[in-house]
Amino acid sequence: MKMRKTLATIALVVILSLLLLACGQKPVIKPDDLVLKIGYTGSLCEAPVHMAVEKGFFAEEGLKVELIKLASGTTFEAVTAGKIDASFGLLASLMQPLSNGLPIKITTGLHTGCDKVLVPVNSDIKTIAGLKGKRIGVPSMTSSPIIFAKRALADAGISVNEKNIEVEFAVFSASDLPIALKNGSVDALAMNDPTAAVAQKEFSLITLADSAVTEPYKKQYCCAAYVSDNIAKDYPEIAAKYTRALQKASAWIQKNQDEAAKIQVEKKWVAGDAAFNASVLKTYNYIPSVKGAYEAFGITAKRLQEFGMLNESVDVESLHKNSFLFLKDVQDTVQ
């Protein structure tokens, strides 16, 4: 009789286990066994990810990682599909996807800079205000460069709301943008580095606005680290390790831009000339800050709603609050 009861209990446990698996329940992975899948695209300003690998900051945190190279523009798809657990992105480009349910939490700001509005050196346009009624080339209608351009235009008194827009935006691939400017298809460009810096050098372009050096934008964080909702909820200790490693890497870059750029090129994280890349990195502030990212998000999200890039129905304050993960074992600022 005892044997029957034991067998029945075992059978019940097996059946329940199979039912859980059938319902899509994933087996629980211990934090020490989890390998964090980090997506990256190979951009210059992604240097904290690259240096966290090369200088051992991930290893120092005891974090097991797998770096997954993604094509530009596919990061959100990858995190939604569960192909990656964490990544690095432009704050402004995260806001609309977050309002539509992108399953991530931002954990820290990493640096300022990245976006530029450019014109030819011989252009009659000398200021942002001079772009009224002009055509501006952009890499996409939801990218960080167009968001930065709209902010700069609005601050110069030019309407960028879709209901009464006083400029025209035209989409070209990043490689075609300088050509479009050269042949007169557009009057100005809104781009981000490193393609913006390369275009400046090769096509003799001047800057009307630069988020790395133009007030008030130069004090506002443009890029941040984030983790998937799954990691944020089930593995906050992993999220903290990831965040601390990137903060350490970012702070290291602030003091070692030349070496960082050299490592990026030599280890094939990015292409280009190391000395030129270093000159671009030196325009950014690589002092990581959780508070800095949070403040920049709040400022930019409100502006996006004013421009019509965030739906009027979006509760911006809730979006702001719910998009961040504040980790008790992560410092606000690392220098």
C-alpha positions in Angstrom: 0.0 0.0 0.0 2.8 2.4 0.9 4.6 1.5 -2.4 1.4 2.4 -4.3 1.1 5.8 -2.6 4.8 6.5 -3.2 4.4 5.6 -6.9 1.2 7.7 -7.2 3.0 10.7 -5.6 5.9 10.4 -8.0 3.5 10.1 -11.0 1.7 13.2 -9.9 4.9 15.2 -9.6 5.9 14.1 -13.1 2.5 15.0 -14.6 2.5 18.4 -12.9 6.1 19.1 -14.2 5.1 18.1 -17.7 2.0 20.3 -17.5 4.1 23.3 -16.4 6.5 22.7 -19.3 3.6 22.4 -21.7 2.3 25.7 -20.5 5.6 27.4 -21.5 7.1 27.7 -18.1 10.9 28.1 -18.4 13.1 26.2 -16.0 14.6 28.5 -13.3 18.2 29.3 -13.9 20.4 30.1 -10.8 22.0 33.6 -11.0 25.5 32.1 -10.9 24.6 30.0 -13.9 23.0 32.6 -16.1 24.8 33.9 -19.1 23.7 37.4 -19.9 23.2 37.9 -23.6 24.2 41.4 -24.5 23.3 42.9 -27.9 25.6 45.4 -29.6 25.8 47.0 -33.1 29.4 48.1 -33.2 29.0 51.9 -32.9 31.7 54.1 -31.6 29.9 55.5 -28.6 29.1 51.9 -27.5 32.6 52.0 -26.1 31.5 51.1 -22.5 30.3 47.7 -23.7 33.5 47.1 -25.6 35.7 48.2 -22.7 33.7 46.2 -20.2 34.9 43.1 -22.2 38.4 44.2 -23.0 39.3 45.7 -19.6 37.7 42.9 -17.6 34.9 44.9 -15.9 32.3 42.2 -16.6 34.7 39.6 -15.3 35.4 41.7 -12.2 31.7 41.7 -11.4 31.7 37.9 -11.8 29.2 38.2 -14.7 29.0 35.6 -17.4 28.2 37.3 -20.8 27.7 36.5 -24.4 28.1 39.4 -26.8 25.7 39.2 -29.8 26.4 41.4 -32.8 23.1 42.8 -34.2 22.4 44.7 -37.4 21.6 48.3 -36.9 17.9 48.9 -36.2 17.2 45.3 -35.0 18.0 45.7 -31.2 14.4 46.2 -30.1 13.2 43.2 -32.1 16.0 41.1 -30.6 15.1 42.0 -27.0 11.4 41.6 -27.6 12.0 38.1 -29.1 14.2 37.1 -26.1 17.4 36.8 -28.2 19.2 39.3 -26.0 18.8 40.2 -22.3 20.5 43.6 -22.2 21.9 46.3 -24.5 22.9 50.0 -24.8 20.9 52.6 -26.6 20.0 56.2 -27.3 17.6 57.5 -24.7 15.5 59.5 -27.2 15.0 56.5 -29.5 13.8 54.3 -26.6 10.9 56.5 -25.6 8.4 55.8 -28.3 9.0 52.0 -28.2 8.7 52.1 -24.4 5.3 53.8 -24.7 4.3 50.9 -27.0 5.4 48.2 -24.6 9.1 47.6 -25.3 9.9 45.1 -22.4 13.0 46.8 -21.0 14.1 48.8 -18.0 16.8 51.6 -18.1 19.4 51.2 -15.4 22.0 54.1 -15.9 23.0 56.9 -18.2 26.5 56.3 -19.7 27.4 59.5 -21.6 26.3 62.7 -23.3 26.7 63.6 -27.0 26.2 61.8 -30.3 23.8 63.9 -32.4 24.5 66.7 -34.8 22.8 69.1 -37.2 25.1 69.8 -40.2 25.3 72.0 -43.3 28.0 72.6 -45.9 30.7 75.0 -45.0 29.6 77.4 -47.9 25.9 77.2 -47.0 23.9 80.4 -46.5 22.4 78.8 -43.4 24.4 79.9 -40.4 22.1 79.1 -37.5 19.3 76.6 -36.5 16.8 79.4 -37.0 17.9 79.6 -40.6 16.5 76.1 -41.3 12.9 77.4 -41.3 11.3 76.3 -44.6 14.3 74.0 -45.4 14.6 70.3 -46.1 16.6 68.2 -43.6 18.0 64.7 -44.3 17.6 62.1 -41.5 18.4 58.4 -41.1 14.8 57.6 -40.0 11.6 59.4 -38.8 12.0 57.9 -35.3 15.8 58.1 -34.8 17.7 60.1 -32.1 19.0 62.6 -34.7 15.5 63.7 -35.8 14.5 64.0 -32.2 17.5 66.1 -31.4 16.9 68.3 -34.5 13.3 68.8 -33.6 14.3 69.9 -30.1 16.9 72.4 -31.4 14.4 73.7 -34.0 11.6 74.1 -31.5 14.0 75.9 -29.1 14.9 78.3 -32.0 11.2 79.1 -32.5 10.5 76.9 -35.4 7.3 74.7 -35.3 8.0 71.0 -35.6 4.6 69.7 -34.6 3.1 67.6 -37.4 -0.1 69.8 -37.4 2.0 72.9 -38.3 5.5 71.9 -39.3 7.8 74.6 -40.7 10.5 72.3 -42.0 10.6 69.2 -44.1 12.3 65.9 -43.2 13.5 63.4 -45.8 14.8 59.9 -45.0 18.0 58.6 -46.5 20.3 55.7 -45.5 23.2 56.9 -43.3 25.7 56.4 -46.1 23.6 58.4 -48.6 22.9 61.4 -46.3 26.1 63.3 -47.2 25.5 62.6 -50.9 22.0 63.9 -50.6 23.4 67.1 -49.1 26.1 67.5 -51.7 23.7 67.2 -54.6 21.1 69.6 -53.1 18.4 67.0 -52.3 18.5 68.4 -48.7 19.7 71.6 -47.2 21.0 70.1 -43.9 21.6 66.8 -42.2 20.7 65.4 -38.7 23.0 62.5 -38.0 24.7 60.8 -35.1 28.3 59.7 -34.6 30.4 58.2 -35.9 28.8 58.7 -39.3 28.2 62.4 -38.5 31.9 63.1 -37.6 33.1 61.2 -40.7 30.7 63.2 -42.9 32.0 66.4 -41.4 35.6 65.5 -42.2 35.0 64.1 -45.7 32.4 66.6 -47.0 33.6 69.8 -45.3 30.5 70.3 -43.1 30.0 72.7 -40.2 27.9 72.2 -37.1 24.7 74.2 -36.4 24.0 72.1 -33.2 25.8 69.3 -31.5 24.3 67.5 -28.5 27.9 67.0 -27.1 28.8 70.7 -27.0 25.7 72.9 -27.5 23.9 74.3 -24.5 21.6 73.0 -22.9 21.9 69.6 -24.6 25.5 69.0 -23.7 24.6 68.4 -20.1 21.9 65.9 -20.9 22.6 62.1 -21.2 22.0 60.7 -24.7 22.9 57.0 -24.2 21.9 54.5 -21.5 22.2 50.9 -20.4 19.1 48.7 -20.2 18.0 45.2 -19.3 15.0 43.1 -20.4 12.0 43.1 -18.1 12.7 39.4 -17.4 16.2 40.2 -16.0 14.9 43.2 -14.1 12.2 41.2 -12.4 13.8 37.8 -11.9 17.5 38.6 -11.7 18.0 42.1 -10.2 21.5 41.1 -9.0 22.5 40.3 -12.6 21.1 43.7 -13.7 23.2 45.4 -11.0 26.4 43.6 -12.1 25.8 44.5 -15.7 25.1 48.1 -14.7 28.1 48.4 -12.4 30.4 46.9 -15.1 29.2 49.5 -17.7 29.5 52.3 -15.3 33.1 51.3 -14.5 33.9 51.0 -18.2 32.4 54.4 -18.9 34.3 56.1 -16.1 37.5 54.4 -17.4 36.9 55.8 -20.9 36.5 59.3 -19.6 40.1 59.1 -18.5 41.5 57.0 -21.4 39.8 58.0 -24.7 42.9 57.5 -26.8 43.5 54.0 -25.4 39.8 53.1 -25.7 39.7 54.2 -29.4 42.8 52.2 -30.1 41.4 49.1 -28.5 38.1 49.5 -30.4 39.9 49.5 -33.7 42.5 46.9 -33.0 40.0 44.5 -31.6 37.6 45.2 -34.5 34.7 46.5 -32.4 34.5 49.4 -34.7 36.2 50.5 -38.0 38.0 53.7 -38.8 41.1 55.6 -37.6 41.8 55.3 -33.9 43.1 58.9 -33.6 40.1 60.3 -35.3 37.7 58.2 -33.3 39.4 59.3 -30.1 38.9 62.9 -31.1 35.1 62.2 -31.3 35.1 60.3 -27.9 36.7 63.3 -26.3 33.6 65.5 -27.1 31.4 63.2 -24.9 31.1 63.2 -21.2 31.6 59.6 -20.1 30.8 60.1 -16.4 27.9 57.6 -15.9 24.9 58.7 -14.0 21.5 57.1 -13.1 20.1 60.5 -12.2 21.4 62.1 -15.4 19.6 59.6 -17.5 16.4 59.9 -15.5 16.4 63.7 -15.8 17.2 63.6 -19.5 14.4 61.1 -20.1 11.9 63.4 -18.4 12.9 66.5 -20.4 12.9 64.7 -23.8 9.7 62.7 -23.3 7.7 65.9 -22.7 9.2 67.5 -25.8 8.3 64.4 -27.9 4.7 64.6 -26.9 4.7 68.3 -27.8 6.1 67.4 -31.2 3.5 64.6 -31.8 6.1 61.9 -31.6 4.5 60.5 -28.5 0.8 59.9 -28.6 -1.3 62.4 -26.7 -2.8 59.6 -24.7 0.6 58.6 -23.2 0.9 59.4 -19.5 4.4 60.8 -19.8 5.0 60.9 -16.0 4.1 57.2 -15.7 6.2 56.3 -18.7 9.1 58.2 -17.1 8.8 56.4 -13.8 8.1 52.9 -15.1 10.9 52.9 -17.7 13.7 52.8 -15.0 15.1 50.2 -12.7 16.7 51.7 -9.6 19.1 49.2 -8.1 20.2 49.5 -4.5 23.7 48.2 -5.2 24.4 50.6 -8.0 25.9 54.1 -7.4 24.2 57.1 -8.9 27.4 58.4 -10.4 30.8 56.8 -10.9 34.0 58.8 -11.7 
